[in-house]
Amino acid sequence: MNNSINYVRQVKNAKRGGYTPTLAKDINKHKIQKAIRLIEQWRKLANELKPQMQLDMALTLEDCAHDLDQILRNKI
């Protein structure tokens, strides 16, 4: 509800020549949140695979999660 009120205000200000609303910031924020959830899922799956002696797959998932985490930290 609060976001829609802010959006209406931004559009109103844009018509006056003020702030131009952009969706890029919201889209990037959403993509980062999805990537963080993916990292958490990979780490959870890696922890589930370790007791099943599938260590190579677990280590690969952990490496991918670590690499993606580093990329996100450099972007933010």
Helices and strands as residue ranges (DSSP letters): H 2-15, H 24-49, G 50-52, H 55-75
